[in-house]
Amino acid sequence: MAKSTIHTKELDSRFTGYPYFKYQVSVINLPTDQRMTASRGAYADLLRIIDFNKIRDWCWDTWGASCDLKDYDRILELKGYPSVSSYSDRMEIIEDYGLNTKWSFRNDDIQAPGRLRDRKIYLRSDEELAWLGLRWK
C-alpha cells in the first residue's frame, strides 16, 4: 500500500515562487513494501493526484481563490510594464484583480515520457504552513 506524505521545501532565489512565497509543498507517495511494480506505481500516482487536489481545494476554501504560479508570475511581470498603464480604460479591471498573497499552486504538464507531473503548492509564510500542517500532517 502506498502512503502519501507531505514534503516541504523552504524557497530561496534558486526556486520558482521566490520571493512571493516562502514554502513549496508537494505530495509524495512511497511504497510501504520492498517491491515496486508498474501497477503499484500507477496506484501511488493516482493517490498523489487525489491528495494534491484535496490539499489545493482545502487551500482554496481556507484562503480563497488563487491562480497557477505561471499566471501569478506573468501577471506581476505585465503589471510592471510601462505600456500597460497607457490602457487607462482597462486599468481598473487589471487593478481589481488581486493576486492571493497567501498561496498559489503549480500543475505543470508532463515533462517527459515516464516522468510525473510536477504538482506543487506555494505558501507565503510560517503561518500558512502551520495551518496546512494542522490539517494535513
N, C-alpha and C positions, 0 to 999 in steps of 0.2 A: 504494500500500500504506500502510495506517495503521500508526503505530508508537506503542506505549504508553510513556508516561513517567510517572514518579512526581513529584508536586508536593507539597512540604512547606510547611506554614504554621505559624509559631510562634503559639501562642494567648495571648491576654490576656483581660481581663474582658469584652470585647465578644463573645467566641465561646463557643458551646456546648462543654462539656467542660472549660472552665477552672473551677476551679483544679486539678481532679483530674489533668489531662493537660497536657503542655507543647506537644505537636505534633499536628497534624492532617495526615493523609496521604491524598491522592486520586490516582486513576489518570486520566490524560488521554490521549486519542488524537487525534493531529493527522495530517491527510493529508500525504503526502510530495510530492504534486504540486499543481499550481495549481487543479485542477478538483475541486470538491466536488459530488457528485451524491447523490440520495436513497439509492441502493444503497451508495455509499461511506460515507454517514453511518450506515446500518444496520450495515455491516461494522465500522466503528470502534466503534459502541456495543456490538456483540457482543464484540469484543476487550476493551473496557473492563470489561464484566461479568465475563468469564472471568478477566482479570488481577486484578480486585478480589477475586474468590473465591479465587484461588490465594494471594494475599497474606494474606487473612483466615485461610485454612486453615493457612498457614505460621505465623502468629501463634499460632493455637490450639495447634499442635504444639510450638511453641517455648516459650510462656509459660503454656499451659494454657487452660482454658475461660474465656470471658468472655460478657457479655451485651450486648445492644443498649444504646447510650448512653441512650436514653429510659428503659429499665428501670433502668439504673445510677443515673441521677439520681433516679428515683422511689423506689427502694429506700433510698437515702441520706436522702431527704426524709422518708419514712414512718418510718424507724428513729428519727428525731429527735422524733416526736410523743410527748408525754407519755402519751396514751391507749393507745399501743401497748404500753407496759410493763405495763399492767394485765392483759394476757393472759399471765399468768405460765406457764400450761400450754403455751403456744406459743412462748415467748421462746427456748427452746433451739434450736428449728428456725430461727427468724429469725436468731439469733446465729451459728448453724452455717453459714449461707450467707455465705461470704466473697466479697466482690467482688474481682475480679482487679485489682490496682492497677497492673499493668504496661501493660495495653491494653484497649481496647474498640473497638466498631465502630458504625457507623450505616448503615442501609439503609432510607432513607425511601421513602414512597410517591411516585409521580409527582406533582409539584406542580401541573402544568397541562398541557393538551394541547400536545404538541410539546416539552415540557421533559424533560430526562433525570432519571433517579433520582439522588438525592444519596447517594452511597456514600462513606463516609469511614472511615479507621482512626485511632484516637486512641492516642498513645503517651505514657507517663509522663515520660520524661526523655531526655537525650542518649544514655544507654547503650542504650535500646531503639531509638532512631533509628539509632545506629551499627550495631547488629545487623541492622536492616532494610536499611540501606544496603549492608552486606557481602553480603547475599543477593540484593537486587533491583535495585541500580543498576549 
